Amino acid sequence: SDQNSWTAGIWYHVAATVDDVSGMKMYVNGVLQSETNPYTNAPCAANDITTLGTWGDAGIRYFNGSMDEVRLWTFARTQLEIQTDMNHELTGSELGLIAYYNFNHGESGGNNPTVTNLQDLTVNAFTGTLDNLSLRGQTSNWICADMRLPASLQESSEVEPLYLFPNPTSGNIQVLLEGEGPATVQVFDLSGRVVLQRKD
C-alpha cells in the first residue's frame, strides 16, 4: 500500500479486490492505493484453506494487531461500495457476501478459553476456528472495538470533525456536551449522508 507507517492503537479499514481486468487493488480507509498489483488470477483455489492473521496455512508472517469486521465477497467491490459499507456492520444477507465475521464473541479481555469458534453470519456458515490464542487477558483475546473520543476537546463554537474507523454500530459512543446554548451532533457516513442527528 501507499501507507508506509501505521499508528498503533488506531483502527484502519483495509480492503483488497481482485478481478481479471484491473488486477488487484487495495483501499485504506476507502482510499485507493497507487501501489497495486496487476495480478489477475483468483486469489485461491475453491478448496484452499482460508486463514486470517497468517500467510496461508504455512504458519508464517503472522499479523501483529487486532482485526474486526472481516468480509469476503464473490466479486470485486467498487470503491463506492467499499466506502458505503465500511463504517457499519452488515446483516449477513447482502448480495454477493460469501462470508462475514463480525467478531462479536466472548467477553472483551475476559476469560474465554472455550470461545474458540468465529461464526460466519451468512447462510454459508463457514465457521472459523481460533488457533494459538490464549483467550485470557488483554492480549491474544476477544476485544471490544469501541472507539473512544479524545480525552478532551477544546471548547469552541465549532469542533473539527472526528473520524472513527470502524464506526461501531454495536458499540457505544458517548458525547458529553457542557456549556450553555443549543448544540447539534451529527454522524455522517463516507458518502456524506447523515445517519444520526441529535439536537439539544
Disulfide bonds with the S-S distance in Angstrom:
none
